[in-house]
């Protein structure tokens, strides 16, 4: 079932058996020094062991932001247990995980489709990202006063109306345990080749019992955030973020988490996540089964009590209410005349039972495998007692259908930073709202910050007040005043994104290998939509001296790259970012020369080879191996004059991942001082540290990425002309690009050496497509 030994707990074991076991003398923070400095009463209550493993980052126990040993192993075990490609521990709750998920998928100006009934952490993530939310209406259960999931057909319709959306976020399951048809939603979203993000805060147990709704990773979602502390055995604030596929890059997630999470994570929380994973992987199915049995028993008993109701599978409709998690037990006493708020107070004050939450109609009991039979019986006894002691109190007000979503004047980030002014709610029609208004039932916003206040909304709020229904969100508890944003105080953030300009160059003469001339057609065959997005520059074939073995086909290379350079210069001056796809690596002479004619730029040359030979040092005479040296002014004048004197400075160049350097190239490196981080050095440093080294070396604002597909492991990208053993994995390539885009203004990109004749199972073309998607943002 699992690839790894799920009995292991790397984090907990090193804390307990090594750090505590060795009796390490703690000349490190925290200052309580294994509990010796803790206040006496608190220490006696807590006991000694929590303080013994409350440590900070050092090599013995590993670090969360750059894990190399125990935490790295624990994360690998977690991904294996949950069926994810990569997992991340989050110690500031699922709110932080959701925000990281959003920031990894969208950026300022992007559209993201989200349900109207999202948790406030989603709103916070949208504010932090600067994205524009496009709200999807969830299915409303008027009888029970609950907002359920978003139906697949709603997702499809909203994507048809917003085909430029960058991501979609779904809740699975909702607080009340109801899930949409997540697998169908995944298929719809992936038709647009964008990521599906899942707020799975209430679903960390789904993977471990087939009677529960399908988990996000099983359904094929790109990312999900789970509250491991809510339903399974981790401590509060312990959560996990999972990703899979190529649409969300692991490197980007790590960058975002390093911004959002503390540099001093709690190792107690990390150890609890480690152990909770083990518990679920080893014994999760049995534990969840026991929890399901108790929950169903409790639900059935509640439904036998006069005046009480607990919803179950009868609410499902196969759409936004597709499946149900029975461990969420709602309790309604509407037939007795009690609101959910009133029922919660009775349960707490008179029966010492604390529900998870209450709304206008219901209280919610979250059951887990931590419950005991006697706990369940106490709830049943309390419900029976309330029923027998109370007669009908009067009708609870009925649900009122909410108005349509109003127009948005400001995105949430703009509204958040704009100055607010108080105004009587009755006089606020036409103003921009500076705060939320939430209507219960069904517990979703009728107004969000940045949206226009309408007369219909004002009248609706007045109707709710007269009916005795709940209105929340306003700073003024009397619901008389609302914070608005005056036009003069409204902040608008202009996001200028440089659009990509795709160029295809089907050229092979620089390498003198057959195959790369078919790269563009191969892409079009696999991804027909590119035909309308990519401009093709035809190769120019000049007369050649076929007896010349030192500079093969140099006249055709010079002519073709000259055409590429001129077109790239035009594209850059028109405000676009050229992405040149080919074709052998000689075309980079044209793309980089074209950029250099407009602006100074650094170059990262991601390649198995150095391409820094000259006609005198080249062992093959193929001009694609002379490109980088020519860009720095060395070699045949037919290549160097293309730059018009705008040569690359060696200190502005990093050759990254090279694993096959010629003797002439090694001499060139030594003489010029060009920066090189070989494949062996990347392997020894680790990719993250190697990329930090790149940032130390390249002190430029603008960066050209010249990516040769042979830098990838041939097992993952066999479709190249000159394969070399070793190399980057596909996910590492995406991480490299994500890191560089975050660190520099990436002005231009080459993606070259795709050889369809050598490809297998479309592996190489998939890497190219994943990169193009990532560069689309």
C-alpha positions in Angstrom: 0.0 0.0 0.0 2.8 2.4 0.9 6.2 2.8 -0.6 7.9 3.8 2.7 7.9 2.4 6.2 5.0 4.3 7.8 5.9 3.0 11.3 8.8 5.5 11.5 8.5 9.0 13.1 11.7 10.7 12.2 11.0 14.0 13.9 9.6 12.6 17.1 12.3 9.9 17.3 15.2 12.3 17.0 13.8 14.6 19.6 13.0 11.8 22.1 15.8 9.4 21.5 18.7 11.6 20.4 18.2 15.1 21.8 16.6 14.1 25.1 18.3 10.7 25.2 21.8 12.3 25.0 21.0 14.9 27.7 22.2 17.7 25.5 23.2 20.8 27.5 21.0 23.6 26.1 22.9 26.7 25.3 20.3 27.6 22.7 16.8 29.2 22.7 14.1 28.9 24.0 15.1 30.5 27.3 13.3 28.1 29.6 16.1 25.5 29.1 14.2 22.3 29.0 11.6 23.7 31.4 13.9 24.8 34.2 13.0 28.4 33.6 9.2 27.9 33.4 6.8 29.3 36.0 6.3 26.7 38.7 2.5 26.3 38.6 2.5 26.0 34.8 5.3 23.5 34.8 3.6 21.3 37.3 0.4 21.3 35.3 2.1 20.6 32.0 4.6 18.1 33.2 8.3 17.9 32.1 8.2 16.2 28.7 6.8 19.0 26.5 9.5 21.3 27.6 12.2 18.7 26.9 11.4 18.6 23.2 10.6 22.3 22.8 13.8 23.2 20.9 14.9 25.4 18.0 16.5 24.8 14.6 20.0 23.2 14.6 21.6 20.4 12.7 20.7 17.6 15.1 16.9 18.2 14.7 16.8 19.6 11.2 15.1 22.8 10.0 11.6 23.3 8.6 12.4 25.8 5.9 15.3 23.9 4.4 14.9 20.3 5.6 17.8 18.0 5.0 17.3 15.0 7.3 14.6 14.2 9.8 12.0 16.7 8.7 12.7 15.9 5.1 12.1 12.2 5.8 8.9 13.0 7.7 7.6 15.0 4.8 8.4 12.2 2.4 6.5 9.7 4.6 3.6 12.2 4.7 3.4 12.5 1.0 3.5 8.7 0.7 0.7 8.3 3.3 -1.6 10.8 1.6 -0.8 10.0 -2.0 0.7 13.4 -2.7 3.7 14.3 -4.8 5.0 16.6 -2.1 3.8 17.6 1.3 4.6 20.5 3.6 4.1 20.9 7.4 2.4 24.1 8.4 2.6 25.2 12.0 0.3 28.3 11.9 -2.8 26.4 11.2 -4.6 25.7 7.9 -5.2 29.4 7.6 -1.5 29.7 6.8 -1.6 26.7 4.6 -4.5 28.0 2.5 -2.8 31.4 2.2 0.4 29.7 1.0 -1.6 27.6 -1.5 -3.2 30.7 -3.0 0.0 32.7 -3.1 1.7 29.7 -4.9 -1.0 29.6 -7.6 -1.9 33.3 -8.3 -0.4 36.7 -8.2 -1.5 40.3 -8.4 -4.0 40.8 -11.2 -4.9 37.2 -11.6 -8.5 35.9 -11.4 -9.2 33.1 -9.0 -12.6 31.4 -8.8 -13.7 30.8 -5.2 -17.0 29.8 -3.5 -18.9 32.7 -1.9 -18.9 30.8 1.5 -15.1 30.5 1.9 -13.3 30.7 5.2 -11.8 34.1 6.0 -8.3 32.6 5.4 -9.2 32.4 1.7 -10.1 36.1 1.8 -6.8 36.8 3.6 -4.9 34.9 0.9 -6.6 36.8 -1.8 -5.7 40.1 -0.1 -2.1 39.1 0.3 -1.8 37.9 -3.4 -3.6 40.9 -4.9 -5.7 38.6 -7.0 -9.3 39.2 -8.1 -11.9 36.9 -6.7 -14.6 35.6 -9.0 -17.3 34.3 -6.7 -19.2 31.1 -7.3 -22.6 30.5 -5.7 -22.7 27.4 -3.5 -25.9 25.3 -3.4 -28.2 26.7 -0.7 -30.1 24.3 1.5 -33.0 26.5 2.6 -34.7 23.9 4.8 -31.6 23.5 7.0 -30.1 27.0 6.5 -26.8 25.7 5.2 -24.6 26.6 2.3 -23.2 23.4 0.7 -20.6 22.9 -2.1 -20.3 24.4 -5.5 -21.8 22.2 -8.2 -19.6 21.1 -11.1 -21.9 22.8 -13.6 -21.4 26.1 -11.7 -17.7 25.7 -12.0 -18.0 25.0 -15.7 -20.3 28.0 -16.3 -18.0 30.4 -14.4 -14.9 29.2 -16.3 -16.7 29.7 -19.6 -17.5 33.3 -18.4 -13.9 33.7 -17.1 -11.6 31.7 -19.4 -8.6 33.8 -18.3 -8.9 32.6 -14.7 -5.6 31.5 -13.2 -6.9 29.0 -10.6 -10.1 27.6 -9.0 -10.5 27.0 -5.3 -13.1 24.6 -3.8 -14.2 23.5 -0.3 -14.1 19.8 0.3 -15.9 18.9 2.5 -17.8 21.9 4.0 -18.0 22.4 7.7 -21.2 20.3 7.8 -19.5 17.4 6.0 -21.0 17.8 2.5 -18.7 17.4 -0.6 -19.2 18.3 -4.2 -18.4 15.9 -7.0 -14.8 16.7 -6.7 -13.5 14.4 -9.4 -15.8 16.0 -12.0 -14.7 19.5 -10.8 -11.0 18.4 -11.3 -11.7 17.3 -14.9 -13.5 20.6 -15.7 -10.8 22.8 -14.2 -8.0 20.8 -16.0 -9.7 21.4 -19.3 -8.4 25.0 -18.9 -5.0 23.7 -17.8 -5.1 25.7 -14.5 -4.8 24.4 -11.0 -7.6 23.3 -8.7 -6.9 24.2 -5.0 -8.9 22.6 -2.3 -9.7 23.9 1.2 -9.7 20.4 2.8 -9.5 21.7 6.3 -12.2 19.3 7.4 -10.9 16.3 5.4 -7.5 15.0 6.7 -9.2 11.7 7.4 -10.9 11.2 4.0 -8.0 9.2 2.5 -8.2 6.5 5.1 -11.8 5.1 4.8 -13.7 4.4 1.6 -17.0 5.3 3.2 -16.0 8.9 3.3 -16.0 11.4 0.4 -13.1 11.2 -2.0 -10.0 13.2 -0.9 -8.5 16.0 -3.0 -5.4 14.1 -3.8 -7.3 11.0 -4.9 -9.6 13.2 -7.1 -6.5 14.6 -8.9 -6.6 18.2 -7.4 -3.3 20.1 -7.7 -3.1 21.3 -4.1 -5.0 20.9 -0.8 -4.7 22.2 2.7 -5.7 20.0 5.6 -6.4 20.7 9.3 -4.6 17.7 10.7 -5.4 19.1 14.2 -9.2 19.3 13.5 -10.1 15.7 12.8 -7.0 13.5 13.4 -4.5 13.4 16.2 -2.2 16.4 15.7 -2.0 19.4 18.1 -3.8 22.7 17.4 -2.1 24.7 14.6 -0.7 21.5 13.0 -1.7 21.4 9.4 -0.4 19.9 6.1 -0.3 21.3 2.5 -0.1 18.7 -0.3 0.6 19.2 -4.0 0.8 17.0 -7.1 1.2 17.4 -10.8 3.1 20.3 -12.4 0.8 23.2 -12.1 1.9 24.2 -8.6 5.7 24.2 -8.2 7.2 22.8 -5.0 9.9 25.5 -5.1 7.3 28.2 -5.2 5.4 26.7 -2.2 8.6 26.6 -0.2 9.3 30.2 -1.0 5.9 31.3 0.1 5.9 29.2 3.3 9.2 30.7 4.2 7.6 34.2 4.0 4.5 33.2 5.9 5.7 30.9 8.6 7.8 31.6 11.7 11.5 31.0 11.6 11.1 29.4 15.0 8.6 26.6 14.4 7.4 24.6 17.3 9.0 21.1 17.3 6.2 19.9 19.5 3.8 20.7 16.7 6.1 19.1 14.1 6.4 16.0 16.2 2.6 15.8 16.6 2.2 16.0 12.9 4.8 13.3 12.4 3.0 11.0 14.9 -0.5 11.8 13.6 0.6 10.7 10.1 1.9 7.4 11.5 -1.3 6.8 13.4 -3.4 7.4 10.3 -1.2 5.4 7.9 -1.0 2.4 10.3 -4.4 2.4 11.9 -6.5 5.1 10.2 -9.0 2.8 8.6 -10.0 1.1 11.8 -10.0 4.4 13.8 -12.2 6.2 11.3 -14.5 3.2 11.1 -15.1 3.4 14.8 -15.7 7.1 14.6 -18.2 6.6 11.8 -20.1 4.0 13.9 -20.4 6.3 16.8 -21.4 9.3 14.7 -24.2 7.3 12.9 -25.4 6.0 16.2 -25.5 9.5 17.6 -27.3 10.9 14.5 -29.9 8.2 14.6 -30.6 8.7 18.3 -30.9 12.5 17.9 -33.4 12.0 15.1 -35.6 9.8 17.4 -35.9 12.6 19.9 -39.1 14.8 19.5 -38.2 18.3 18.3 -34.7 17.5 17.2 -33.1 16.8 13.8 -29.7 15.9 12.5 -29.1 16.0 8.8 -27.6 13.0 6.9 -27.3 11.6 3.4 -30.9 12.6 2.6 -29.6 16.1 1.7 -27.4 14.8 -1.2 -28.4 15.6 -4.8 -25.5 14.3 -6.8 -24.2 17.8 -7.6 -22.9 20.3 -5.1 -24.2 17.9 -2.5 -22.5 14.8 -3.9 -21.2 12.9 -0.8 -21.3 13.2 2.9 -19.0 12.8 5.9 -21.1 11.4 8.7 -18.6 12.3 11.4 -20.0 15.9 11.2 -23.2 15.8 13.3 -25.5 18.8 13.1 -28.2 19.2 15.7 -31.3 21.4 15.2 -34.0 22.1 17.7 -36.1 24.4 15.5 -39.2 22.4 16.1 -38.9 23.4 19.7 -38.4 27.0 18.7 -34.7 27.2 19.6 -32.2 28.8 17.3 -28.8 27.2 17.0 -27.2 29.9 19.2 -29.8 29.3 21.9 -29.2 25.6 21.8 -25.5 26.0 22.1 -25.9 28.1 25.2 -28.1 25.4 26.8 -25.7 22.6 26.0 -22.8 24.6 27.4 -24.4 26.1 30.5 -26.7 23.3 31.6 -25.0 20.1 30.3 -21.3 21.0 30.0 -21.1 20.1 26.3 -19.2 22.4 24.0 -20.2 22.2 20.3 -17.8 23.2 17.6 -20.1 26.0 16.4 -23.6 27.2 16.1 -25.5 29.1 13.4 -29.1 30.3 13.3 -30.6 26.9 12.8 -28.0 24.4 14.0 -25.2 23.5 16.3 -22.4 21.3 14.9 -20.8 18.5 16.8 -17.4 17.3 15.4 -16.9 13.7 16.2 -13.6 11.9 15.8 -12.0 8.6 16.9 -11.0 10.5 20.1 -14.6 10.4 21.3 -15.7 7.7 23.8 -19.0 5.9 24.1 -19.8 7.7 27.3 -19.3 11.1 25.6 -21.9 10.1 22.9 -24.3 9.0 25.6 -24.0 12.4 27.4 -25.1 14.2 24.2 -28.0 11.9 23.7 -29.1 12.3 27.3 -28.8 16.1 27.1 -31.0 16.1 23.9 -33.6 14.0 25.5 -33.6 16.1 28.6 -34.0 19.4 26.6 -36.9 17.8 24.6 -38.7 16.6 27.7 -38.3 19.9 29.6 -39.2 22.4 26.9 -42.4 23.0 25.0 -42.7 24.8 21.8 -41.1 28.2 22.2 -42.5 29.8 19.0 -41.5 29.5 15.4 -37.8 30.2 14.4 -37.8 32.8 11.6 -37.6 31.3 8.1 -34.7 31.5 5.7 -34.8 34.6 3.4 -33.4 34.2 -0.1 -30.2 36.4 -0.4 -29.7 39.1 -3.1 -27.5 38.6 -6.1 -23.8 39.2 -5.7 -23.2 43.0 -6.2 -20.7 44.5 -8.5 -17.0 44.8 -7.5 -15.3 48.2 -7.6 -12.1 47.3 -5.8 -10.3 43.9 -5.4 -10.0 42.9 -1.7 -6.4 44.1 -1.5 -7.4 47.6 -2.6 -10.3 47.7 -0.3 -8.2 46.5 2.6 -5.7 49.3 2.3 -8.2 52.1 1.5 -9.3 54.5 4.2 -12.7 53.8 5.7 -15.4 56.3 6.7 -18.6 55.5 8.7 -21.9 56.2 7.2 -25.5 55.3 8.1 -26.4 52.0 6.4 -29.7 53.3 5.2 -27.9 56.1 3.3 -25.0 54.0 1.9 -26.5 52.9 -1.5 -24.0 53.5 -4.3 -21.0 53.6 -1.9 -18.1 51.1 -1.8 -18.3 48.7 1.1 -15.4 48.7 3.5 -16.5 45.6 5.4 -18.4 42.3 5.2 -22.1 41.7 5.9 -22.9 38.1 6.6 -26.4 36.7 6.6 -27.4 33.7 8.8 -28.8 31.5 7.4 -27.1 30.5 5.2 -23.9 32.0 6.5 -22.4 33.5 3.4 -21.6 37.2 2.6 -24.2 39.3 1.0 -21.5 42.1 0.8 -17.7 42.0 0.7 -15.2 44.8 1.0 -14.7 46.5 -2.3 -18.3 45.7 -3.6 -21.0 48.2 -4.3 -23.7 48.7 -1.7 -27.1 48.4 -3.4 -30.5 49.5 -2.2 -31.6 45.9 -2.4 -28.9 44.9 0.1 -29.9 47.7 2.5 -33.5 46.6 2.4 -32.5 42.9 2.8 -30.5 43.7 6.0 -33.5 45.7 7.3 -35.8 42.7 6.6 -33.3 40.4 8.4 -33.3 42.7 11.4 -37.1 42.8 11.6 -37.4 39.0 11.2 -34.9 38.4 14.0 -32.4 36.7 11.8 -28.7 37.0 12.4 -26.6 39.6 10.6 -22.8 39.6 11.3 -19.7 41.3 10.0 -20.4 44.9 10.6 -18.3 46.7 13.2 -21.4 48.4 14.4 -23.2 45.7 16.4 -26.5 47.7 16.2 -26.3 47.4 12.4 -27.0 51.1 12.0 -23.7 52.2 10.4 -21.3 50.7 7.9 -17.7 51.5 7.0 -17.6 52.7 3.4 -14.7 53.8 1.1 -15.1 57.2 -0.4 -14.1 57.6 -4.1 -11.3 60.1 -3.0 -10.0 57.6 -0.5 -10.2 54.5 -2.8 -6.8 52.9 -3.5 -6.4 51.2 -6.9 -3.4 49.0 -7.6 -2.3 49.0 -11.2 -0.8 45.7 -12.1 1.3 45.9 -15.3 2.1 42.4 -16.4 4.5 41.9 -19.3 2.6 39.5 -21.7 4.5 36.6 -23.2 5.2 36.4 -27.0 5.7 32.8 -28.1 8.1 32.3 -31.0 9.0 28.9 -32.6 12.2 28.3 -34.5 12.3 24.9 -36.2 16.0 24.8 -36.7 18.6 22.0 -36.5 21.8 23.0 -38.4 23.5 24.4 -35.4 23.6 20.9 -33.9 23.7 19.0 -37.2 21.4 16.4 -35.7 18.1 15.5 -37.4 15.0 16.0 -35.2 15.0 19.4 -33.6 13.6 20.9 -36.8 10.4 19.1 -36.1 10.0 20.4 -32.5 7.5 23.1 -33.3 5.3 20.8 -35.3 5.5 18.2 -32.6 4.3 20.8 -30.1 1.4 21.8 -32.3 0.4 18.2 -32.7 0.3 17.6 -29.0 -1.1 21.0 -28.1 -3.1 22.4 -31.0 -4.1 25.5 -29.1 -0.5 26.7 -29.5 -1.0 27.2 -33.2 -2.9 30.4 -32.6 -0.4 31.6 -29.9 3.0 31.0 -31.5 4.7 32.9 -34.3 7.0 30.6 -36.3 10.3 32.0 -37.7 11.4 30.0 -40.7 15.0 28.9 -40.9 17.2 30.6 -43.5 19.4 28.2 -45.5 22.5 29.8 -46.9 25.2 28.4 -49.2 27.8 26.5 -47.0 31.3 25.2 -47.4 30.5 21.5 -46.8 34.2 20.7 -46.4 34.4 23.1 -43.4 34.5 20.9 -40.3 35.4 23.7 -37.8 32.2 25.8 -38.2 29.5 23.6 -39.7 26.6 25.4 -41.4 27.8 28.7 -39.9 26.3 30.9 -42.6 22.8 29.4 -42.1 23.2 29.7 -38.3 24.2 33.4 -38.6 21.4 34.2 -41.0 18.7 32.5 -39.0 19.8 33.9 -35.7 20.0 37.3 -37.2 16.3 37.0 -38.1 15.5 35.8 -34.6 17.5 38.7 -33.1 15.6 41.3 -35.1 12.2 39.9 -34.3 13.1 39.5 -30.6 14.2 43.1 -30.4 10.9 44.3 -32.0 8.9 42.1 -29.5 10.8 43.5 -26.5 10.4 47.1 -27.7 6.7 46.5 -28.1 6.5 45.5 -24.4 6.4 41.7 -24.7 8.5 39.0 -23.1 9.8 36.7 -25.9 9.7 32.9 -25.3 11.7 31.2 -28.0 11.0 27.5 -28.5 13.1 25.3 -30.8 15.1 24.0 -32.3 18.8 23.5 -31.4 20.6 25.8 -28.9 22.2 28.0 -31.6 19.0 30.0 -31.8 19.8 31.4 -28.4 22.5 33.5 -30.2 19.6 35.4 -31.8 17.2 35.6 -28.8 19.9 36.9 -26.4 21.4 39.3 -28.9 17.9 40.7 -29.6 17.4 41.3 -25.9 20.8 42.8 -25.4 20.2 45.4 -28.1 17.4 46.9 -25.8 18.6 46.3 -22.2 21.4 44.9 -20.1 20.4 41.4 -18.9 22.1 38.6 -17.1 21.9 35.0 -18.5 21.4 31.7 -16.7 22.4 28.9 -19.1 20.7 25.7 -17.9 22.4 23.0 -20.0 24.2 19.7 -19.7 26.9 21.3 -21.8 28.8 24.6 -21.6 28.4 25.8 -25.2 31.6 27.9 -24.7 33.8 26.5 -27.4 35.4 28.4 -30.3 36.2 27.1 -33.7 39.7 26.3 -32.4 38.6 24.3 -29.4 35.4 22.7 -30.5 35.7 18.9 -30.8 32.7 18.6 -33.2 32.6 21.9 -35.1 28.9 22.2 -34.4 28.1 25.9 -33.9 25.4 25.3 -31.2 28.4 24.6 -28.9 29.9 28.0 -29.6 26.9 30.2 -28.8 27.6 31.4 -25.2 31.3 32.2 -25.9 30.2 34.2 -29.1 27.7 36.1 -26.9 30.7 37.2 -24.8 32.7 38.2 -27.8 34.8 35.2 -28.5 34.9 33.1 -31.7 34.1 33.5 -35.4 33.1 37.1 -36.4 30.1 35.9 -38.2 28.7 35.0 -34.8 30.1 37.7 -32.6 29.0 40.6 -34.9 25.4 39.7 -34.3 25.6 41.4 -30.9 26.6 44.7 -32.4 29.1 45.1 -29.6 26.5 44.4 -26.8 28.5 41.5 -25.4 27.6 39.6 -22.3 29.9 40.3 -19.3 31.1 37.0 -17.9 30.2 38.0 -14.4 26.5 38.4 -15.6 26.4 34.7 -16.8 25.9 31.5 -14.8 26.1 28.1 -16.4 23.9 25.9 -14.3 23.8 22.2 -14.1 26.6 21.4 -16.6 27.7 17.8 -16.5 29.7 17.5 -19.8 32.3 20.2 -20.2 35.0 20.0 -23.0 38.7 20.8 -22.2 38.4 23.9 -24.3 35.4 25.1 -22.3 37.2 24.5 -19.0 40.1 26.6 -20.2 37.6 29.3 -21.3 36.0 29.3 -17.9 39.3 29.7 -16.2 40.5 32.6 -18.4 37.2 34.6 -18.5 35.9 33.9 -15.0 32.4 33.0 -16.2 30.3 31.6 -13.4 29.6 27.9 -13.4 27.7 25.7 -11.0 28.1 22.2 -12.2 25.6 19.4 -11.9 27.8 17.8 -9.2 27.9 21.0 -7.3 24.1 21.3 -7.5 23.8 17.8 -6.2 26.1 18.4 -3.3 24.6 21.7 -2.3 21.0 20.8 -2.8 18.9 22.6 -5.4 17.6 25.3 -3.0 21.1 26.2 -1.8 22.4 26.1 -5.4 19.8 28.6 -6.5 20.7 30.9 -3.6 24.3 30.7 -5.0 22.9 31.8 -8.4 21.4 34.9 -6.7 24.7 35.7 -5.0 26.5 35.5 -8.3 24.0 37.3 -10.6 23.7 40.9 -9.4 21.4 42.0 -12.2 17.7 43.0 -12.3 16.9 41.5 -15.7 17.5 37.8 -16.5 17.3 35.7 -19.7 16.8 32.0 -19.0 18.3 29.8 -21.7 17.0 26.3 -21.0 18.3 23.3 -22.9 16.1 20.2 -22.5 19.2 18.0 -22.2 19.7 19.5 -18.7 16.9 17.2 -17.6 17.5 13.6 -16.7 17.0 11.5 -19.9 14.7 9.2 -18.0 12.3 12.1 -17.7 13.1 13.9 -21.0 14.6 11.5 -23.5 13.7 13.6 -26.5 17.0 15.5 -27.0 19.8 15.2 -29.5 22.7 14.8 -27.1 21.5 13.1 -23.9 23.8 13.0 -20.9 23.3 10.7 -17.8 22.0 12.5 -14.7 20.3 15.8 -14.6 17.3 17.6 -13.1 13.9 16.0 -12.5 10.9 17.7 -14.0 9.8 19.1 -10.7 13.2 20.5 -10.1 13.1 22.3 -13.4 9.8 23.9 -12.5 11.3 24.9 -9.1 14.2 26.5 -10.8 12.0 28.6 -13.1 9.7 29.6 -10.2 12.7 30.6 -8.1 14.2 32.7 -10.9 10.9 34.4 -11.7 10.5 35.4 -8.0 14.1 36.7 -7.8 14.5 38.5 -11.1 12.6 40.3 -13.9 12.7 37.5 -16.4 12.9 39.4 -19.7 13.1 36.5 -22.1 13.4 32.7 -22.2 14.7 30.0 -24.5 13.3 26.4 -24.4 15.4 24.4 -26.9 16.7 21.1 -28.1 13.3 19.3 -28.2 13.8 16.3 -30.5 10.6 14.4 -31.3 12.5 11.6 -33.0 14.1 10.7 -29.6 11.1 11.3 -27.4 9.3 8.5 -25.6 5.7 8.5 -24.4 5.6 12.3 -24.9 7.7 12.8 -21.8 9.9 15.6 -23.2 7.0 17.6 -24.8 5.2 17.4 -21.4 8.2 19.1 -19.8 8.0 21.9 -22.4 4.3 22.3 -22.0 4.6 22.5 -18.2 7.2 25.2 -18.5 5.1 27.2 -20.9 2.2 26.9 -18.5 4.3 28.1 -15.6 5.6 31.1 -17.6 2.0 32.0 -18.5 1.7 32.7 -14.7 
